[in-house]
């Protein structure tokens, strides 16, 4: 039996086979980006910045390179780092590197603007501006961060809001409504909530929504110039390859032409999956976002369910939870309706009839801002 895949984060289904890309004479110039940008990098970064509502952007090989360099940029004696407790490990590693270089590091409760306000009031020091680090969208709780609240607090202290927008870029965008629950354009969470400001800095990988293993730092042009000048990775690490840059350019072109149609298809597949869960009496975190994590079910062991689904031809994610493992499913625009239905049917067969009777129908939620 062929396996049905529900572990891929290629949400829009973009794959970029070599035949779909512009040809290249060489993968690399053999020079660091500080000396010469790879062909196409500047134009692609500029287009991405415009999509996100930013003045400028710079491409890097990965978010690991990005947050490594940001740590050094902020560890200059006049910054303190405030990290959302739910931030992704790579961004967290960057914050920890900044701390190792001398920046004070604080942690506040996940998506809790009141907790950040109290922490800033207690710890902010004159001459040391706060850098607040948060994921734009959290797949674990299925909510968008309260970015406007965070930004208002940051401005009060003359600081900077840094958003890891990897999950949302390419999926979420401007002006969401019933017809387009993800919004339009795919510019990410700031577009979704209508934010664009010089004290807002976006770091994101294109590897999920756009299907390209490259990262971008986007924001105020002056701050980006400073980043380029001080980036160690742009001196000591290879820049993104020409092939990857061509794939990023293609992803943006596809997004311009059919991106909203792909997001509409993706929303339909996600809604179908959630409706199927609801008929089983099973609830999932994630709202309408395509990363769906089942809420714990009484008497159901996630490890066992994961194994039974695999035997039935469904590959799911076994995720680490705060108390026990949880089961996750990643929906993509590539999934056919029959594949969604097959996954729900496999869940039904693995859970048995008692689950629906014990838990009743589950509601279908919309993507929303987290106010934890």
N, C-alpha and C positions, 0 to 999 in steps of 0.2 A: 504494500500500500504506500503510495507517495505521501510524504509528509506535507501538511499545510503549515506554512511558516507564519507565526505571529510574534516573532522576535526581532524583526527588522524595523529600524527607525527611519527608513527611507519613506517618509510620510507621503510625499507627493508621487512616489514611484519613479523618480528620476534616476537613471542608471548610467548614462553617458558612455555608451560603447565607443571604442576608438574610431569607428567609421563615422560617428556623428560629430567628431571634433575637427576643427581646423588643423591641418598638418603642421608639424614643427620640424625645423632643421636640427635642433639639439634640445635636450631636456634642460640644460643649465648653461649659463654663461661662464661658470667656473669662477664667479666673483661673488663676494658678499653683497647683499642688497644695499648696504651703505654706500658702496661704490657704484653699483649699477642695478637698477630695478629690472627684473626679468621682463621680457617682452609681454605687453598686455596687462601687466600688474597695475599700473597707474590708472588706466582707463577702467579696468574692472573694479578697482577699489572705489573710484569716483562714482560709478553707477550704483554700487552697493550702498554707498553713503547716502546718495539721493533717495534710494528706496527706503532707507531707515529714517530719513529726515535729518541727517547730520551734514555738517560742513565738509568733512573729509574722512577718509579711511585709509588704513594701511593693511596689507595682507601679510600674514605670518604662516609658518607651516602648520601650527596647531595652537589650540588654546593653552597648552602647557607652555609653549614658548611665549605666548602673549602674557599670561599671568606671571611668569617668571620675570619678565622685563618690567611689568607694571609694579611689581614688588620693589624693585630697585628704584624706580621713579619716585615712589612714595616714601621710601626710607631715607629721606634727606634731612630729617630732624624737625620738620615743621608739619608733619602729618601724623594722625592716629587712625588706625583701621578699626572699623566696626563691622563685624561679620554677622549676617543672618545665620542662625543656627542650622537652617536647612540648605545652605548653599552647597553647590556641587563640589566634590572633592578637589578638582583641579583648581578652581578658584580658591578653595580653602588652603590648598598648598601654597598658592601665591601669597595669601594673607600670612601664613606661617613663615614664609621666607622674609616678608617685610618685617615681621616681629624679630626674626633672627638677626636682621640688620639694624635693629634699634627702634622700630616704630612700635608704640603701644598697641596692643591688640585686645579688643573686647568682643564679646559675643552677646547677642540679644535674641530673644525668643522669636521663633519662626513667624514671619509676616505680622509682627506685632509692632505697629508704629508707636503705641503708647510705651512699650518697653524701651524702644529706642529713644524716645523723648526723655524718659526718666534717666536712662543711662548717659545720654549726652549732658543733661543738666548736672549730673553728678561728677562726670569725668572730663568734660571738655575744658581745655586750658587755653588761656590767651596765647595767641601765636602758634597754636597747633591745630590746624584745620582737620575736620573729620573726613575720612573717606569711607562711605557706607557701601558695602559689597552685598549684593543680593542676586538671586536668580530671577529673571523676569517672569518665568512660568515654572511652577513646581509640579512635576508629574506625580510626586508622592501624594500630595494632597489635592491635586487637580485644580489649582487656583493660580490666578495672576497676582503677583505681589502688589501691595498698595503703594505703587511707585510715586503717585502724586503726594501722598503723605510723607514719604521718605524725602522726596525732593524739597518739600517745604521746610522740613527739619534741617536738612543739609544747608539750605540757603541761610537759615537763621544763624549758622555758625561759620559761614563762608567756606563750606566744604564742597565735596564732589560725590555724586551718586554713580557708582559703577555697577552696571547690570550685565550679568552673564545671560545672554539671550539665545543660547544655543538651541534650546527646545522649541522656542517660538518662531525663530527666523524662518521664513518661507511658509509658515502655517497661519499665524495670526497676523492681522493687519487692521487697517482703518475702517471705521464706520460699520461695526458688526450689527446685524439685524436678523430677523427671522429667516430671510432668504439667504443670508451669508453669515452664519453664526461665528465663523472665524474672522470676519472682516474681509477687507479687500486689499490686494497688493502684496501681502506677505512680508511687510516690513518689520514685523515683530511686535513685542508688547508695548513699547512707547507709542507706536502708531495706533495700537488698539485703544489706548487710554488717552491719546491726544497730547503726548508730551514731546517737546523738542526744545532743548536748552543747552547753553554752553557749559553748564555744570552737570551735564549728564553724559556719561561715557559708556559705550556699548562694546562688549567683547563677545564674540560669537563664533562658533564653528558653523560652516556651511554643510557639514557632513550629514545632517539629518534631513531637514526639509528640502534642501537643494541637492543633496547627494554628492557633495564634493569635499574631500578631506583637506580643507584649508580653513584658516581662521582669519578674522578681520577685527581690527580695533577701529571704532568709529566714534566721532565726536567733534569737538571744537577744533578748528584748524590750527590755532596756536598751540594747543596742548598736544595735538598730533605731531607738530613739528618738533616739539621738545622730546616726545617719545622717540621719534626717528633718530634724533641726535644722540640719545642716551641708551638706545637699545643695544644690549650685548649680543642678543641672538641675531640681529641684523649684521653683526660683525663676525661672529664665531660659528654660526650655524648656516647650513644651506638654506636659501630662500625657497619658496614654493616652486615646484617645477613648472616649466612652460606647459606641459600637458595638463597639470592640475589647473593652471590659470585659464587655459582654453575651456576646460570643463566648467569652471565657475562662470565664464562669460556665456557659455551655452545655457547654463542653468538660469541665468538672469534673462536671457533671450526667451527661453521657454516660459518663464514666469510672466514676462510681458505679454506674450501671445495667448497662453492658455492657462496661466496660473490660477486665475479665479475659477475656471471650469474644473481644474483638478481639485481645488479646495472644496468646491461644491460636491464633487463626487466623494471626496474623503469624508465630508460631513454626513453624507447619506449613508456611507458604510458604517461610520461610527454610531450614528443614530440607530441603524438596523441592529447592530451588535447590542447596544444598550436596551433596546426594546426586547430583544430576545432574552437578555438577562432578566429583565423585569418580569417576563412571563414565567421564568423559573423561580422568581422570588429571590433573586440574587442581586445585590447592589455592588456598584463599583465606584471608586473614586476616579476623578478625571473629568467629570462633566462631559462636555462635548469634545474635549481634546482627544486625539487618537491614541494616547497612552492610557490604557484602562487597567486599574489595579483592583482586584476583587476585595471587598471588605470581608473580614473574617466571618466564617459561618460556624455556628455552634456544632461541635462534634465532627467537623471536617478538617482533616489534616492536609495542609497545602502541599506538603511533599508527596503524600500519597496521590492526591488529585493530579499533581504535575506528572507523576509517573503513569497514571491511568490514561491521561489525555495523550501522552506520547504513544502509548500502546494503541490508541485509537487513531493515530495519525495526525495529532495536533501538537506542534511544538510551541510551548508557552514559556514565559519567564518565571523563574523562582526567585523572588526578591527578598532581601533581608528586611524584616519588619522590626518595630521597636520591641515587640514581645515574642512574635513568632513569624516564620516566613509567610509571605503573601504571594499570590499568583497574579501575574501581569500578562496583558495582551497588547501588542502594538498593531494598530490598524493602519493600512496604507490604501492609497487610491488604486493600487494594483489589485486589491482583493476583489474578486467577483462576489456577487450577492450569494451565490451558492456556497462559496467558501466560508463566508460569514455564518450562513445557516448551518453548515456542517460543523463549525466550531461550537456553536450553541447546542446543537444536537449531541455532540460528544460530551459537552459539559452536563447536559441533562442525563445522559446515560451513565456518566461517572458518578453523579451526585445521587441519583435515585429519586423516587417520588416524594420522599419525606421532606426534602428541603423546601419545596414550594409550600407545603402545608405548614411547616414550622415558621417560615419567615414572611410569607405573603408576597404580593407584588411589590417591586421596587420602582421608585420614581425615576424618570429620566431628567437629569439636571443639565443646565447650560454652563458653558465656560463663564466664570465670574471672577471678580476680584476677591482675593483672600483677605479677610478681616480677622483672622484667628482670634 
